[in-house]
Amino acid sequence: MSRIKIIILTAIISLGVLAVISALSSARHAAANQNRLADITQIHEALKIFYDQNGYYPYGSPVPEGFGDYLDHWPTPPGPAGACSRVADIYAYSQKSLGSDYNVTFCLSAKTSGLSAGMHALSLKGIQ
């Protein structure tokens, strides 16, 4: 084969490998974001139960206090963080309105389930 054919063949193979790596990376981000939303749903359900039993949302920040009976552990967002910085890539809880509402911030690394990439907040109003 001539040198030009070898160079072209190498370039085509390299592009194919890059496409596969890119697709795998996108799939990892999508799976991580779906896990983040599952964690947020679990936190939301546990907070509803806490409120129903206590009449207020728990104190504490960035993790609610006395929450062990309602959630085995406070979840840690799965990797990869993507567009989320390490500082933003936590689930940060805070009580609002003297216990009648709450706020849980979280970050999505890419558009997921109709939510844009970036920071979001869960409260009684839902996900913003």
C-alpha positions as CSV (number, residue, x, y, z in Angstrom):
1,M,0.0,0.0,0.0
2,S,1.1,3.5,-0.6
3,R,1.9,5.9,2.2
4,I,-1.2,8.0,1.4
5,K,-3.5,5.0,1.7
6,I,-2.0,4.1,5.1
7,I,-2.4,7.6,6.4
8,I,-6.0,7.7,5.2
9,L,-6.7,4.3,6.7
10,T,-5.1,5.4,10.0
11,A,-7.2,8.6,10.1
12,I,-10.4,6.7,9.4
13,I,-9.7,4.2,12.2
14,S,-8.8,7.0,14.6
15,L,-12.1,8.8,13.9
16,G,-14.0,5.6,14.5
17,V,-12.2,5.1,17.8
18,L,-12.9,8.7,18.9
19,A,-16.6,8.2,18.0
20,V,-16.9,5.1,20.1
21,I,-15.1,6.8,23.1
22,S,-17.4,9.8,22.7
23,A,-20.5,7.6,22.7
24,L,-19.4,5.7,25.8
25,S,-18.7,9.0,27.6
26,S,-22.1,10.3,26.7
27,A,-23.7,7.0,27.9
28,R,-21.8,7.3,31.3
29,H,-23.0,10.9,31.8
30,A,-26.6,9.9,30.9
31,A,-26.6,7.0,33.4
32,A,-25.0,9.2,36.1
33,N,-27.7,11.8,35.6
34,Q,-30.5,9.2,35.8
35,N,-29.0,8.0,39.1
36,R,-28.9,11.6,40.4
37,L,-32.6,12.0,39.6
38,A,-33.3,8.6,41.3
39,D,-31.4,9.9,44.4
40,I,-33.4,13.1,44.4
41,T,-36.7,11.2,44.2
42,Q,-35.6,9.0,47.1
43,I,-34.7,12.1,49.1
44,H,-38.0,13.7,48.3
45,E,-40.0,10.6,49.4
46,A,-38.0,10.4,52.7
47,L,-38.6,14.1,53.4
48,K,-42.3,13.6,52.8
49,I,-42.4,10.8,55.3
50,F,-40.4,12.8,57.9
51,Y,-42.8,15.7,57.5
52,D,-45.9,13.5,57.9
53,Q,-44.5,12.0,61.1
54,N,-43.0,15.1,62.6
55,G,-44.9,18.1,61.2
56,Y,-41.8,19.9,60.0
57,Y,-38.9,19.3,57.7
58,P,-35.6,18.4,59.4
59,Y,-32.9,20.9,60.5
60,G,-29.3,20.7,59.2
61,S,-27.2,21.7,56.3
62,P,-25.9,20.4,54.0
63,V,-27.3,17.1,55.3
64,P,-30.5,17.0,57.4
65,E,-30.1,16.0,61.1
66,G,-31.9,13.0,62.6
67,F,-32.8,11.6,59.2
68,G,-31.3,8.1,59.7
69,D,-34.7,6.5,60.2
70,Y,-36.0,7.8,56.9
71,L,-33.0,7.3,54.6
72,D,-30.2,4.7,55.1
73,H,-27.6,7.3,54.2
74,W,-27.4,10.7,52.5
75,P,-26.5,9.8,48.9
76,T,-23.4,11.0,47.1
77,P,-23.8,11.9,43.5
78,P,-22.4,9.3,41.1
79,G,-19.5,10.2,38.7
80,P,-18.8,11.5,36.2
81,A,-19.5,15.0,37.3
82,G,-19.1,16.5,33.8
83,A,-20.3,20.1,33.8
84,C,-20.7,20.0,37.6
85,S,-17.8,21.3,39.6
86,R,-16.7,19.2,42.6
87,V,-18.2,21.9,44.9
88,A,-21.6,21.8,43.1
89,D,-21.6,18.0,42.8
90,I,-23.2,17.3,46.1
91,Y,-26.8,17.0,47.3
92,A,-27.1,20.0,49.6
93,Y,-30.1,20.2,51.9
94,S,-31.4,23.2,53.8
95,Q,-34.6,23.7,55.8
96,K,-36.7,26.7,54.7
97,S,-39.7,28.7,56.2
98,L,-39.2,27.4,59.8
99,G,-39.5,23.8,58.7
100,S,-42.5,24.2,56.4
101,D,-40.4,23.8,53.3
102,Y,-36.9,22.6,52.2
103,N,-34.4,23.0,49.5
104,V,-32.1,20.3,48.0
105,T,-29.7,21.5,45.4
106,F,-28.1,19.2,42.8
107,C,-26.3,19.4,39.5
108,L,-27.0,17.6,36.2
109,S,-24.0,17.3,33.9
110,A,-26.2,17.2,30.7
111,K,-29.8,17.7,29.7
112,T,-31.8,14.8,31.3
113,S,-35.5,14.1,31.5
114,G,-36.4,17.6,30.2
115,L,-34.1,19.3,32.8
116,S,-31.2,21.4,31.5
117,A,-27.6,20.8,32.4
118,G,-26.5,22.7,35.5
119,M,-27.8,23.4,39.0
120,H,-31.3,22.6,40.1
121,A,-33.2,22.8,43.3
122,L,-35.9,20.4,44.7
123,S,-38.5,21.9,47.1
124,L,-42.2,21.5,47.7
125,K,-42.7,23.2,44.4
126,G,-40.9,20.3,42.7
127,I,-37.6,20.6,40.7
128,Q,-36.7,24.0,39.5
